[in-house]
Amino acid sequence: MYSKEERKELQAEFWRKLGNRTRKIPGQRGRVKIWVGDRTGVKGVDLRFDVGRDKIIVALEINNKHENRRLALYEKLEATKTIFENTFGESLIWDFAYEKSYGEQVCRVYQEMKGDFLVPEQWPAIFSFMIDKMLRMEKAFEEVADFLRYDELGQ
C-alpha cells in the first residue's frame, strides 16, 4: 500500500489542497478559510473534520473529559435539535456515545460520507462534502452557541 513516509506526504497534500479549495468560497477573496475548529468559545466543544480510509466525517464534537459535563452539554445541544438541524438544512446523526478509533468516547453530531482520503481521485467529492457541511455546521453552531455558553461557569 503506502509507506509511512508516502502516507504522510499524501496526507499533507490532501490538507494543502483542501485549503486551496477554500480560497474559492464566496467572501474569502482568495484567502484560505480559517475554520472555527476548537475556537468555539464553549469548553470541550469543537467543530472538526475526521478523515479516514473508509469515511469522511464533519462533526460538532463534545469532548469534555468529565463525562457528566460532556453529557450535560450534549443534552443542551439536543434541546436545540430542531433549530440546529433547520439551520444546518438537513438531518444529522446524533450520537451521545461515539467511540473514536483510539478508544476515546465523545458526543458527536455529524454527517458522514464513504470515502478514502488517501485516494486522490476521490478528493474533489470529499472536498465538496467537507466544505459544504462544515460551512453549514458553523452556521448551525453559531445559532445555538449562546445557549450552550450560558451557565457554562455556573451562572
N, C-alpha and C positions, 0 to 999 in steps of 0.2 A: 504494500500500500504506500504509505508515505513514511519517510524517515522523520525523526523528531525535528530535525532542522527544516526539512521541507514543509512539514505541518506548520511550524512556527512562521515561516516565510509566507505561506499561503494565508494563514490567519491574519497576519499583519496586512497583507494585500487586501483581504476582504474588508477589514475595518477602514483602510485608507480609501478604498473605492466607495464604501458606504458614505464616508464623509464627503467625498467629491459629489456624490449624487444629491446630498442635502443642499449643496450650493444652488440647486435648481428650484428649491422650494420657494414659492412666492413670498416676497418680503425679505429674503436672505441676501439679495443683491450680490450674489457670487461668493458670499461668506459661508463657511461651514456652519451648520446648525449646532448650537450648543443645547443639548437635551437637558431637561430638568434633572434626571438621574436621581442622585441621592440628596439633592438640594431642595427637598420638598417643603422644608420648614416643619415637618412632623417627624419627631424622633422615631426611627425604626421603620419609616415608610419610604420606599424607593420606587422609582419607575425604571424598569430595566428591560434590556434585551437579553435573551437566553438562547444562544445558538448552539446547535449540536449536529450530530451526524444523522439524526432521523427527524428532528423537528426544530422549528424556529418559534420562539415564544416572545410576545410583547406583554409585559405584566406590570401591574401595580403589586408590589410585594411588601408585606408587613413581616419584618424580620427581627422584631424586638426580641432580645434574648430571654426576657421574662415572659413565660407562657401566658400568665394571667393578663399582662399588659397587651400582648400580641392579640389574644382572643377578644379583649375588650375593644381594641381598635378595629378588629375585623367586624365585630357586631355593630359598631358605629357606622362603619362603611356600608355594611349590609343594609342598615336602616335607610341608606340613601340609594339603594339599588335602582329604583325606578328613575330617579334623577340622573344617576351616573350612567346607566345604560341609554337613556334617552339622549343625553349629551354625547355619549360615545357614538350613538347611531345604530347600534345593533346589540344583540345579546352577547354576554361574556360568560366565561367559565368561572364559577366562584368555588374556591377550594380553601377551607379553613385549616386543612392538614396536608399541604403539599410537601412532599419529601423531595429535596434536591438530590442530585446524583451522588453527592458526598455525604448524604445522610442527614443534613440539617433540615429541620421541619420549620416551614414558614406558612403564612397565609398568602394566598395569591388570588387575584382577579386578573384573568388573562384571555388572550386568544392565541391560537397556535396554527401553524401550517406544517405540512410534511415538507421536508427539505433537508439537504445536507450542505452546510456552509463550506465544505471543502470541495464542492463541485462547482467550478467557475461558471459552467453553463446554466446553473440554477440561480446565479447571483441576481440577474435582472428581476426575476419574480420575487426573490427573497427581499431585495432592497425595496421594491414597491410595497410589499406587505409590511415590512418593518417601519418604513417612513409613514405610510398611511395610518397604521394602527397606533404608532407612538404619538403622532400629532393628535389623534382622537383621544388617546389615553391622557395626555397632558391637559387637553381641554376639559375632559370629564373630571379629572382630579381637581383642577382649579375651581370647578363648580362646587365641589364639596369640601375643599381644603379647610376653609374657616371652621366648618362644623367639626372636622377631625382635630383641628388645633385647639378648639375650645375645651377647656377643662384639662388640657394636657399637663398643666402644672398644678392640678388640684384646685383650680379656681372655680 
